[in-house]
């Protein structure tokens, strides 16, 4: 799951691997240096347009920039089944096991 902290760590690693300063990235991506600093520190996530410009500046795809190390690029709460509309929660208590045994 993509969080601001994970995105920030990824952004910092990619930026440093390319030998770029925050000022250089912010200038090329048409952002304020403060914004890039806040993204890297995990204070907030960039909007899609800003993230795309950062990815372009770093020479990576948006997916590569947003990858969390587990291959996921989903933001918290993004996509998937809306709460309360998926399968009912299951409990792994002894009572459930006993009920399952009794139904066989």
Secondary structure, DSSP 4 states (H G I P E B T S, - for coil): -B-HHHHHHHHHHHHHHTT--HHHHHHHTT--HHHHHHHHTTS-PPPHHHHHHHHHHHT--HHHHH--SSS--PBTT-SSSPTTSSSPP----HHHHHHHHHT-
